[in-house]
């Protein structure tokens, strides 16, 4: 399981005479980026198509795990509230 998610980005480069600075701009990409957080720090990595294929299933599993953990938290809170007679 991996944390975070994937996003496709279109970018501009630093070359002033490049097509990405034309009117209308023709941006570079799309580039796939994997973003995740460690504590309060956000980490972003650019992935190759092969890496996307390799890691996408692990990122999907990580997202499913988070959703299941959130559902378990909610179920436990409801259980305790019922047991203590604290209606919500």
C-alpha contacts under 8 A as a table, 3 or more apart, distances in Angstrom:
res1	aa1	res2	aa2	distance
1	X	58	X	4.61
1	X	59	X	6.03
1	X	60	X	7.77
1	X	61	X	5.46
1	X	62	X	4.63
2	X	55	X	7.94
2	X	58	X	5.35
2	X	59	X	4.70
2	X	60	X	7.88
2	X	61	X	7.26
2	X	62	X	5.08
3	X	36	X	5.90
3	X	37	X	7.84
3	X	59	X	6.00
3	X	62	X	5.43
3	X	63	X	7.00
4	X	34	X	6.96
4	X	35	X	5.42
4	X	36	X	4.16
4	X	37	X	7.10
4	X	59	X	6.67
4	X	62	X	7.66
4	X	63	X	7.49
5	X	34	X	5.68
5	X	35	X	5.63
5	X	36	X	6.76
5	X	59	X	6.40
6	X	32	X	6.59
6	X	33	X	5.54
6	X	34	X	4.55
6	X	35	X	6.42
6	X	56	X	7.92
7	X	32	X	5.64
7	X	33	X	5.35
7	X	34	X	6.61
7	X	35	X	7.91
8	X	30	X	5.71
8	X	31	X	5.39
8	X	32	X	4.40
8	X	33	X	6.20
9	X	29	X	6.64
9	X	30	X	5.24
9	X	31	X	5.19
9	X	32	X	6.30
9	X	33	X	7.26
10	X	27	X	5.70
10	X	28	X	5.49
10	X	29	X	4.82
10	X	30	X	4.90
10	X	31	X	6.44
11	X	20	X	7.84
11	X	27	X	5.46
11	X	28	X	5.15
11	X	29	X	6.46
11	X	30	X	7.79
12	X	20	X	5.39
12	X	21	X	7.14
12	X	27	X	5.66
12	X	28	X	6.22
13	X	18	X	7.61
13	X	20	X	6.95
13	X	28	X	7.72
15	X	18	X	5.47
16	X	21	X	6.36
17	X	21	X	6.81
17	X	22	X	7.78
18	X	21	X	5.74
18	X	22	X	7.03
19	X	22	X	5.05
19	X	25	X	6.23
19	X	26	X	5.54
19	X	27	X	7.25
20	X	25	X	4.69
20	X	26	X	4.61
20	X	27	X	4.59
20	X	28	X	6.76
21	X	24	X	7.83
21	X	25	X	5.32
21	X	26	X	7.42
21	X	27	X	7.98
22	X	25	X	4.63
22	X	26	X	7.01
31	X	46	X	6.93
31	X	47	X	7.52
32	X	46	X	5.89
32	X	47	X	5.65
32	X	48	X	7.29
32	X	49	X	7.82
32	X	52	X	7.57
33	X	44	X	6.43
33	X	45	X	5.45
33	X	46	X	4.38
33	X	47	X	5.77
34	X	44	X	5.62
34	X	45	X	5.21
34	X	46	X	6.34
34	X	47	X	6.87
35	X	42	X	7.03
35	X	43	X	5.60
35	X	44	X	4.37
35	X	45	X	6.47
36	X	42	X	5.86
36	X	43	X	5.38
36	X	44	X	6.63
37	X	40	X	6.55
37	X	41	X	5.49
37	X	42	X	4.38
37	X	43	X	5.79
38	X	41	X	5.28
38	X	42	X	6.49
38	X	43	X	7.43
47	X	50	X	7.86
47	X	51	X	5.62
47	X	52	X	6.09
48	X	51	X	5.11
48	X	52	X	6.25
49	X	52	X	5.02
49	X	53	X	6.27
50	X	53	X	5.16
50	X	54	X	6.20
51	X	54	X	4.93
51	X	55	X	5.91
52	X	55	X	5.31
52	X	56	X	5.50
53	X	56	X	5.70
53	X	57	X	7.73
54	X	57	X	7.10
54	X	58	X	8.00
55	X	58	X	5.25
55	X	59	X	6.25
56	X	59	X	5.12
56	X	60	X	6.11
57	X	60	X	5.02
57	X	61	X	6.19
58	X	61	X	5.05
58	X	62	X	6.23
59	X	62	X	5.00
59	X	63	X	6.34
60	X	63	X	5.19
60	X	64	X	6.29
61	X	64	X	5.07
61	X	65	X	6.09
62	X	65	X	5.04
62	X	66	X	6.31
63	X	66	X	5.16
63	X	67	X	6.35
64	X	67	X	5.14
64	X	68	X	6.18
65	X	68	X	5.09
65	X	69	X	6.08
66	X	69	X	5.07
66	X	70	X	6.16
67	X	70	X	5.12
67	X	71	X	6.22
68	X	71	X	5.04
68	X	72	X	6.15
69	X	72	X	5.02
69	X	73	X	6.19
70	X	73	X	5.04
70	X	74	X	6.29
71	X	74	X	5.14
71	X	75	X	6.18
72	X	75	X	5.04
72	X	76	X	6.12
73	X	76	X	5.19
73	X	77	X	6.24
74	X	77	X	5.17
74	X	78	X	6.23
75	X	78	X	5.13
75	X	79	X	6.13
76	X	79	X	4.94
76	X	80	X	6.22
77	X	80	X	5.21
77	X	81	X	6.09
78	X	81	X	5.06
78	X	82	X	6.09
79	X	82	X	5.23
79	X	83	X	6.11
80	X	83	X	4.98
80	X	84	X	6.10
81	X	84	X	5.22
81	X	85	X	5.87
81	X	86	X	4.77
81	X	87	X	6.32
81	X	88	X	7.62
82	X	85	X	5.01
82	X	86	X	6.14
82	X	87	X	6.64
83	X	86	X	7.81
